[in-house]
Amino acid sequence: MQRSESLFEPGRVAHSLLGFYALASLTSMAGMSVGIGLVLIGVLTGLGLSSAFRAQFLFSARSAFQARSVKTLLFLTLFLVLSLVASLISYQVAPVRLLQDEDKVAVSRDLGKLLYFVFPFLWVTLFGMLSQARKKQVLGVWCFSGGALGVFAIFQFFTGFPRPQPIPTSPQFFHATLLFGHHLSTASILIFPAFVALALAQATAGSSHLHAALWRFLMSSRFWVLCGVGAFLALFLSFSRMAWIAIPMGLCLLMLRRFEFRKLSAARVGIGFVFVVLGALVLWQTPALQERVRNPMGIATRLELWKWNLELFQERPIFGIGWRRSEVFAHALVKERFPDPEMRRQIFVGHAHNNWIEMLSGTGVLGLLAWCLYAFFPIWVGWRDRRVESWMGALSWGLICAWIVFLLNGLTQVNFWEGKVMHQWAFGLGLFLVTRVELEKRGGV
């Protein structure tokens, strides 16, 4: 018994599990699944074999759920989940159209995605078991992994290894898909460690936060800057046009944390404007970038997809046609409108390629309302404490900026419901809850 208590020292176990998952969450879907699987096995084993781990875990959970933000997010999570289930019940009881049996299997598979909504509460509980030093060590592993992927992105941009995805406008180069399998996944996943790294670079951390010499580099702002630059390089090489628009907006927002409009002068505005224009002109000299921006490919198809999904919304506006059923119903709708198979081959049909329209058609007004409350809650809460001078305050603001860019990316893709991306936003949301627990304890709210 004593041996199991020593083996499952609460802080050490939580530190190891979180560090491993932080690394695994930036690999392939298989790696992410292995990561969360080991975390769950480790937690359940600790709860079963170690009374110390069990006591610490339950104490951390109780402390977390005493925070107003955690309780509010739990309520919003339940509201969103219920709206998703209501849309599926409506879909099963009175379907708009009769579909194939394989779609019923897809519904069962998609229900598994509801498990991701539990993860933020698991992460805030495990992080609550760590000292401040160990929390920052986990963040160091996460941000370093994101930064290191920038080096891999350069290699992949020129070689395509291991899974080539040529850039349509410059086929001699390749999208930086990394291990995620698609460039749009890269554009949504690496946002979180990239912005957190730059935010922590602005935060001061005294030596009291770090005790082991091995981790002393975490006190250096250069480490965090290099991690952020590497991750942003990978984001740029993903060649996602929406990310190119959203990320500069997020960076401007990141700098507004300590910005005071009263001290704004015409000279500072002019200098800043000149630097932005010069930077844009330098980047614009890149032929591959020019081709990517000028090429209208993908715009017309998205407009068509939005049109089909808005028509589906009109058929069932309250509960929607069924959560994540937009693609299959869009296929059925196009088949009704264009009976000729040859004509249908020229029409691209898929999911809505927009989070808001996807929710509107799939879950109706009720689901869209629930999702908007869930999505905008962190921004509303985090904005009030953006000027808190601590590394927790900086972490909170970095996560908010990443979350905003993530939502902007969702204007042209359904990134919220992609499994690989869900791992990342759930981890980021869990970290945000960690900051809320800390700040609310200190009276930051």
N, C-alpha and C positions, 0 to 999 in steps of 0.2 A: 504494500500500500504506500509506504514511504517513497519507494522508487518511482511509482506512478505520479505521486505528488511532485517529486523533483523534476520528472520528465515534463510534466504539464504545468510548469511555472507559468502563471497566467500571462504576464507581460511578454515573456519570451515566445510563447506559442502564438499569441495575437500578432506580435511583431513579425514572426517568420511567415505566418499565413498571409498577412497583408503585403509583405514585401514580395513574396512569390506571386501573388495575384497581380500586383502592380506591374510586374514584368510580363506575366502571361497575358494581361489584358491588351498588350500592344503586339501580340503575335497573330496567328491565324485563328479562325473560329474553333478549330480543334484544340489549340493551345488555351484559348479562353475557357473552353468547356472543361479541360483538364484542371485549369486553375481554380475555377469555382467548385469543381467536384472535390478537389483536395481541401479547399477551405471548409466546405460543408462536412467532409469526413473528419477533419481536424477538430472542428467545433463540437460535433456530436460525440466524438471520442473523448474530448476534454470534459464535456458535460457529464459523460457517463462514468469516467474513471477518476476524475480529480475533483474533490470537494472544493479545493481552493479555486480552481478554474471556474467551477460552477458558481461559486459565491461571487467571484469578481465579475463574471459575465452578467449575472442577474443584477448586480449592483450597478454596473455600467448601463444596462438597459433601462433600469428604473431612473437613473440620473438623466439619461437622454430623453426619455419620454416625459420628464417634468418640464422640459423646455417648451415654450409656447409654439415655436416654429416647427418642432418635430410633431407635436400633436396636430397642428394645423395641416401639415403635409400628409399626415396619416389620414385625416378626414378627407382631404382632396383626393388622395389615392383611392380610398374606398368609393368615393363618388364617381371617379373616372372608371374604375373597374366595374362598378354596377352598371354604368351607362354602356360599356362595351358588351357586357353579358346581356343586357336588355336588347341590344341591337341583334345579337345572335339568336336570342329566344324568338324575337320577332321574325327573323329570317327563317328559323326552323318551323315555326308554327304556321306562318302565312307567307311563304316565299313569293317574291315578285315574279320570279320565273323558275321553272323546274330545271334543276341542274343535274350533272352527273354524280354518281356515287363517290367518285374520287374527290369531289369537292368537300364532301362530308368528312373525309379523312383529313383534308387540309384544315378544316375548322378545328378538329381535335388537336392538330399539331400547333396551330396558332394559339390555342388556349394556354399552351405551355409558356408563351411569352408573358403571361400575367405574373409568372414567378419573378421576373426582373423587377417588378415593383416592390418586392420584399428586400431586394439587395441594399438600397440606400439605408434602411434601418439596421441591416446586419453590419454594414460598414461603420455606421456611427457608433454602434455598440462595441465593435472590436477596437476601433480607434480610441474609444473612451477608456480602454484598458491599458493604453500606452502612456508613457511619460512624454513630455514635450520633446525631448531629444529623439525618442524613437519615432514619434509622429513625423518629425522632419526627415528622419532617415528613410522612412517609407516614401515620402515625397521625393527625396533625392533619387531613389531607385527608379521611380516612375518617370520623373523629368529627364534623368540621364538616358533612360531607354528611349524616350521620345526624341531626344537630341541625337542620339547615336543613329537613329533611323534616317536622319538627314544625310549621313555619309552613304548609307545603303541606297538612298533615293538617287543620289548622283550617279552611282554605278548602274542602277536600274534604268535611269533615264536614257543612258547611252546603249545599254545592252538588252534591256527587257527581262533579264533573268530575275526570278525563275518562271514567271508567268507573263509572257509578253502581251502588252495591250498597246498597240501602236496609236499614236496621236493622229486622228484622221487628217488634220490639216498639215501635219509634218510627220509622215510615216517613217522617216529615218530615225525619229526619236520615240520614246515610249513613256506612257503615263507612269508616275511613281505610285504603283499599287501596293508596294512593300509586300507584306505577307497577308494583307487583307483581301486580295482578290479583285478589287475594283478601285478605280481612282476616286470615285465619289465616297467610298468608305474611308479612304485616307483623308479626304477633305473634311470629314466630320469627326473622325476619331482623334487625330493629332491636335485638333484645336485645344483640347483640354490641358494636356501637359505643356503645350507651347505657351499659353497665356498664364498658366500658374507659374511657370519658370520665370517669365519676365516680371510678374507681379512680386514674387519672392526676392528677385534681384533688387527691388526697391526697399525691401524690409531689412531692418537691422536686427541681428540676432546676437545677443551677448554670449560670452563663453559659458555662462551658466546653463545654457540650453543644451550644450554638447559636452559629453564627458570623455568619450573614447577618442583617442588620437586618430584612429582609423577614419572617423567621420568629420574631422576638423575642416575639411574642404567645404563643408556645407555652410560655413560662416562666410565664405567668399562670394561676393556678388558676381564675380567673373564666372564661377561655376554655373550659376543659374542663367546668366546671360548666354553663355555658350550652349546650354541645353535648349533655351528658347530659340536661339538663332537656328540651331540644327533642325528643330521640329518645324519651324516656319519655312525653312528651305524645302523640307519634304512636302509641306502643304503647297508651296508654290509649284513644285515640280509635278504635283498631281494634275496640273493643268485643268483644274475645275474653274470655269469662268465665274460661277457664283461665289466661290471661295475667294477669288481675286477681288471681288467687289466687297464682300462681307468682312474680310480680315482687316483691311485698312480702317474700316469703320470701327472695328473692335479695338484696334491699336490706338486710335484717337480717343476712344472711350476710356481705355486703360490709363492714358495720360491725364484724363480729367479728374482723377481721384483727388489730387492735391491742387487742382487748378482753381484759381480765384479770379472771377471775372472783373472784380474791382481793380485788380492790378494789371488788367489788360491794357496794352498800349498799341498805338498804330505801328510803331517800329517792330514790336514782337510779332504782330500779325503779318506784317510785310515780309519779315525774315522767314517766318514759318511757311508762308505761301510760296516764296521763292524756292525753298528747299524741296517742298512737295512737287512743284512744277519741274524742277531740275531732275529729281529722282524719277518722275514719270517719263520725262523725255529720254533719259538714259535707258530705262527699261524698254521704251517703245522702239528703240533701235534694234531690238532682237527680232529677227524675221519670224521665228516660230511663234512668238507672242503675238505679233501683228496678225498672222494668219489665223490664229486661234480666236482672237477677239473679233475679227472682221467676218469670219465664217458664220452664217446664220443657222448652220446645222443644229437641229434639236429644238429650235424655237417654235417652228410651225407645228412639230409633232406634239410638243407640250401644250400648245394652245388647243389642239384637237382633243387631247386627253382631258383637259380641263372642261371642254365643252361636253364631252360624253358624261363626265362625272357630275356636272351640274344638272344634266338631264336626269341622271339616276337619282339625284337628290330630290328633284321635283316629284318623283314617283312615290317617295316615302320620306317626307321632310322631318318628322319628329324623331323616329328611332333609326332611320337610315336603312339601307338595303342589307346591312350586316357588316360588322367590323372586319376589315381586311378582305372583303368580298368584292371590292370595286373592280379589280382586274377581270375576274371571271364574269361579272355582270356586264362589264363594258364589252367583252367579247360577244356575249349573248345579244347585247343591244346592237352592235355593229352587224351581226349576222342577220338580225331582223331587218335592219335598214338596207343592207346590201346583200341580197340573196346570191348574187353572182360571186362564186369563189375567186375568180380572176380579179374582180374589183377589190375584194377584201384583202388580197395579197399586197395591195399598194397602200393599205392603211395600217399604221402602227398602233397597236392596242396594248395597253399595260395598266399598271396602277396609276394613280393620279399625278405622280411626280410633283406633289405639293402637299405638305402636311395638313394644311387647313382644309383644302378641297377634299383630300382623302378622308379626313374625319367627317366632313360635312356630308359626303355621299354615303359613307359607310355607316356612320353612327348618328346622323341627323343633327338637328339643332341641339339636342340634349347632350350628345357626345362631344360636339364641338365646344359647347360651353364648359363641360367638365375638363376637357383637354386644355383649353385656354387658361382656366383657373390654375390648373396644375403647372402649366408651362410658364406662366407669368408670375407665379407666387415667389420664386427665388429672386427674381429681378426686383419686385416690389419691396421685399424684405431687405435684400442686400443693399439697395440704393441708400437706405437711411443711415447705414453704418459705414459708408464708403470711406470716411475720413478717420476712422479709428486707427490710431498709431500703434500697431503691433503687427507681428508677422501673421497672426490669425486674421487681422483686418485686411492685410495685403492678400492673403490667400483667398478670403471671401470675395474681394473685388476681382481678382484674377479669374475666379470661377464664374462670376457673374458676366464678365466680358466674354468668356468662352461660351457661356450658355446663350448669350445674345447672338453671337456669330453662328452658333449651331442652329438657332431658330431661323436666322436669315438664310442659311444654306437650305433650310427646309422649304423655301419658297419655290425651288425648282426640283426638289427630290423628296421622297418620303424617307428621310433619314431616321426619323424617330423610332420606326418599327423594325429597322434592320437589326438582326441579332447581334452582329459584331459591334455595331454602334451602340446598341442598348447596354452592352457590358460597360462601355466607356461613360455614357451619360449617367448611368446608375452609380458608377464609382465616383464621378464628379459630384453628383447630387448628394451622395453619402458624405463626401468631404465638406460640402457646403453645410450640411447639418452639423458636422463637427464644429465648424466655425460658429454656427448659431448657438450651440450649447455653451461654448466657451464665452462668447460675447454676452449672452444673456446672463450667465453667471456673474460676469463682471459689471453688469448693469449697463451694457451697451445699447440696450433697446429701450 
